[in-house]
Amino acid sequence: MDYENFSAPGAHEGHRERLKKRAWEEGLLNLPPHEVIELILYYSIPRQNVNGLAHALINRFGSIQGVLNASYDDLFSVMGIGHSVSKSLNAFGRAVNAYRNVPREVMPAILNRSDAIKYASSLFENDRRAQTWIALVNSGGVIAYSGRVFTGAMWYNERVRMYIIERVLSYNAHEVIVISRRGLDMPKPFDLDIVSLKELTEALKMVDAYILDYIVIGKTKNISMRQVADIGNSRYESGAKSFFMNESIEIEEVKEISENLHL
């Protein structure tokens, strides 16, 4: 591989700032693997073009996970990777693995709507953009995974659907909570939200998973889609576990939203 082409003067002018902007606006989940590695390399190589090194690492180890799980010696054997970068990548990988192995008992549990609303609201304390996250819940009600899937108001497409299903299978999740932030005092859901949720519900049935709820977070109020629309049955909807005991908005407001959605 000709690394000189990756580092040619002017070939990637402004690339760092564009990549950082995309990571902020779109989230890491929507970036190709080598660009995620590029962002990590920025911390140990503050000025040099690292696009070629990122490509070389992905080519050698096959994936982001492969790079972060690589030993110091294996990283150092890659052309262009010195002692400092090898140590930084190895330390970053060990930190990620340590976080991944946080004991279950300290992870948040979702036992009712109040828990879900509190958790959902905490995701956006320092980020006021319109965006959508998912939280995957296991059979014990514990959150096994959470992450942003889209930045913007319209959150659902085929790529997002496949991403959610892949995560459900990877984390052996039983329930999916979809969480959107809308910059409105009364965060009314869109008609398209209902269509999207119904499509996602049908797709999740194929992997024996269900939508627990769709929560829309506004400036001052929050709503649960299950309060205002039929989005398919939850696994526990007819069981002893009641997810719908705690209301987040008044009954009259639920009625108003339902009427506006033509339900």
N, C-alpha and C positions, 0 to 999 in steps of 0.2 A: 504493500500500500504506500502511496506517495503522500507522506505527511506534509510535505511542503505545500501541496495544493490546498490543504485544509488551513494553512497558516499564512497564505499569501496576503501581502499588505492590501488592505481595502476590501478583501474578499468577504469579510464579515463585519464591515463597518456599521456600528450601531447595533450589532447583533445582541450584545449583552443586555442592553436596555430594552430591546424589543422582547427578548426572551423573559426577562423579569416581569415586564408588563403583562405578557400572555399568561405567565404562571399566576400572577395576581388576579387577573380578570377571569381566566378559564379554569384555574386550579391545576395541580400537578397531575390529576387523573386523566386530563385531556391532552397531555404532552407525550410525544414519543419517548421511548426509554433513554435514548442518548441525550436528549435535552434535559431530562431529569438529572442525569449524571453531570451534565454541564453545570447546572445550577449548584450542585454540591461541590464541584471543583472550584467554583468561583471563590469559595471561602479560603481555600489553600493556595490558589493561584489568582491573585487579585487583578492582574492587568493583562497577562498573556492570553492569546486566543486558545481556548481549550476544546474547540469543536472536534478536532482530529483525535485528541486524547479520549474524549467521550466515545467516539465511534470505535476506537481501538479497544476500549474496555468492554463495551457491549459485544463486539465481535469475539473477543477472547472468552468472556464469561457467560455470554448468551442472554442476559437479562439484568434488570436493575437488582433483583435479589441476588443473582450470581455475583455481581460486582461487590455488593455490600457484605456478602458472606465469604468473600475471598480472603485468604490469609495475607499477612504482610509480605511474605516471600513471593507469593504468586502475583500480587499487585506490583511489586518491585520489578518482576521479570518482564513487565510490559514496557516496550520501548517508549521513552519519554516520561515515564513515571519514576520520580525520584523518591528519596527516603521520606521527605516531608509529606508528599502527597499520599504515599503508601500508608503512612501512619494515620493521616487524617481520614482517609477512606475506611481503613480498618476500624478506627475509633467510632466513626459515624455508624458503621454497620453494627458494631457491638451495642451502641446506644439504641438503635432501632430494635434489635433483638431483645434487649432488656425491657423496652417498653412493651413489646409484643407479648412478653411473658409475665406481665403484671398479674398478680394473683386475682382470680375471679371475684373473690369476696370484696375487693375494693372497687370493682367496676360498678357503674350505676345500674340500678334495677328499675324496670318499668312495671309497676303493679296496678296503676290506675291512670286516668287522664291527667290528674294533678302532677304526677311524676313525669309524664310525657311532656306536658306543657313547660314545666320547670326546666327539664333537660333541653327541650327545643329552644327555649328563650336564651339559655346560656350559650348557645352556639354563635349568637350574633351580637354579643355584648360589644365587641370592638370592630364590627364590620356591618355597615348599614346598607350594603348593596342588596338588590333583589337577587336571590339565589336559592337553590334547592339542595338539601342534604338528604341522605338516608341514614337511618339507624336500624341495624339488624339485631333482632332479639331472639335469644335461644329459648329452649323449652322451659327454662326456669325464670324467664322474665328478665334475664341479665343481658345488657347490651354487649354483643360480641364484636361489633364493628360500627363505626360511624364515619362518614366522610361526605364531602361536597361532590355532587354529580353534575351541577350546572350552575353557571352564573347568568342571570337574566330571568325574565318573567316566564317565558315559555320553556318548560323544563324537560318535556318528554319527546323522545324520538326513538328510533330503532336501536341506535347506538347506546342510548341510556338504558333501554330495556335489557339489552344483552349484558351490559355492565352490571346491572343490579342482579340479574340471574347468576352471573359468574360469581359475584360476591356472596350471594346466598349459599351457593354450593360450596364455596371455599370455607365459609365460616359455619357451615351446618346450621344455618339460621332457620327459624320456624315462622317468624313474623317480620314484616317490613313496615317501618314507620317512615313516611315521606314527610319532609319538613321544608316548607317554603317560607321565605321572608319577603313580605311586600311592604313597601314604604307608605302605607295608608293607615289612617286611624281605624277605619273599619275594613279589615283586610278581606274583602269579598273574593271568593274563588271565582274562576272563570268557567264558562260552560265547557271549554276545552279541558279543564282540569278533570271534570267528571269522565269525559270520553277517555282521556289518558289513563285514569285510574282503573276504569273498567277493562281496558286492554291489558294493563299491567297485571290486574287480578287474574285474568285468564292465563297469561303467560306464567305467572307464579304457581298456578295450580299444577302445571306440568312437572314442577320440581317439589311438590308437596309443601308449598309455602303460601302465606297469605298476607294481605295488607291489614295491619293492625289499625292504622289510622293515617289520615293525611291532615297535618296540622299547618295552618297558615298563621304566621306570626306578623302582627302589625305593630304600629308605633305604640299603641296603648291597649289594644285588645288582641285576643287570639281566638281562632275558631278551629273546631274539629269538623272535617268533612262528614264524618259519620253523624253529626248532628243535623246536617242539612241535605244529605243526598244518600242514595243507595249506591254504595261502591263495592258491593259483594260481601259475602259473609267472612267474618274472622274465624279462625280456628276455635276461639274460646267464646264466640258470641252466644252460643246456647249452653255453655258450661257454667261452672261455678265461678270462674274468674270473670268479673264484670269490669270491663274497661271504661264503662260509661257512667260511672257513679258521680263524678265531679264535673260540673258544667263550667265552661270558661266564658260564656256569654249569656245574656238574658234570653228567655224563651221568645219574647217579641222580636228580638233581633234575629233569632234563628228563623222565625216565620218570615221575616222580611227578606232574608237572604234566599230562602227557599223559593219565595214568590219571584224574586228577581232572576233566579236560575230556571224558571219555568218548570218547576218540579211538581 
